[in-house]
Amino acid sequence: MNSEWLAFPTRRFPKFLWSIALLLATTLSFPVRAWDGNASGKVTSVDVTGGSNYGFRVVLDGGTQMCTGGTTWAFLNEADSNYKTYVAALLVAKVQGVNVRLFTTTEGSFCHIGYVSIAQ
């Protein structure tokens, strides 16, 4: 094998192909989070129970299904990362009557909140 070819692979591959290869490698190296649900509306109901038993549950106006094949309520558990911040943000949104957007994943037949966006 020619050692010059190994030292200078760009002679064989045009620069734009190296750019595409680098872009693909960078893009594919990040984990992709696919959401099973994307629901928005005002928080109409809040239920609180034991921390690991779907501990904090919310319902949006209109009885919106929260995720594919899931329920019309979404939950957080006490062990979830940033749990207290999620709960505080959702309670403030309920009290102020502002719209929220919940991104959820299906766990069993229930909808687990993974991302919250609040708009006024």
N, C-alpha and C positions, 0 to 999 in steps of 0.2 A: 504494500500500500504506500502511496506517495505521502511522505511526511509533510510536504508543503500543503497538501489538501487538508490534513489534520490541523495544522497550525492556523490556516486561514479558511475556515468553513464559509465565510461570507462570500468568497469568490464563487462558490457553487450555489449558494442560496442568495437571491437578491435581497436587498435590505428591507423592502416592504414585507417580504415573507417572514423575515426575522421579527419584524414589528408585530405582525399578526400572531406569530407563535408566542411571543412574549406576552401579548395581550391575553391570549387564550389561557396561557399558563397562570397568569395573575388572576384572571377572572375565575377560573375553575378551582383555584386553591382556597377561595373563601367559602365557608359553609353557606348554603342557601336555605333560608327558612321559608317554607311554603305554608301559608295560613289556610286553614280549612274553612274559616269564616271571617266575614268582614261585615259587621253590623253597626248601624249608627242610629242615634236618637237620644231622647232624654231618659235618664235613669228614673224609672217609676217605682221600683221596689228594691229593697235591700233586705237580705236575710243573712243572719249571722248564726253560726253553730260551732261545734268543735273544730279546732284548727286544722285537723287532717281529714275532716269529713266534708269536703267542699265548703270550707269554713266561711268564706265570704261570697255571697251570691248576689248577682244583680240581674234585673229585668229591664229591658228598654221598652219605651212606648210602642204600641202597635203589635205586641206579641211577636216580634221579629225572631226568626230562628237564628240562633247565634253561630252555628257551624253546620257543615254538611252532615246530615243525618243525626243532628244533635237536638238539644232541647231549646226552649225559649228563654233559658237563663244561662248565665256563664259564671264561672267560679274562679276563686283563688284559694290556695291553701296557705296556712301560716308558714310553711317551709319554703314557699316560693321566694326567689330573689326579689328584693325590693317590695316585699309584701305591704309593709306599712305605708309606703309612698303611694302604691296603687290604691289602697283602701282610702287614704286621705284624699287623693285626687278625685276618686269616684264619689265620695261623700260630699265634697265641696261642689262637684258638678250637680249632684242631686239637689242640694240646698239652693244653689243659685239657678237651677233650671236651665243649664246650658247643655248643648248637644255634646255627646261623646261618640267616638268611633272606637269599637273594640275589635281587635284582631285576635282570633282564637284558633286553637287546635283541638281536634277531637280526641278525647281520651275515654275509651269505652263508648258510651253513647252520650257523654257529657262534653261541654265546651269549656276548655281551660283558657283563661285570658293570658295572652302573652305580650300584648302591646296595647296601650291606651293613648288615644289622642283626644284632646279636649279643645273645642273651638267655641267661640262666642258668637 
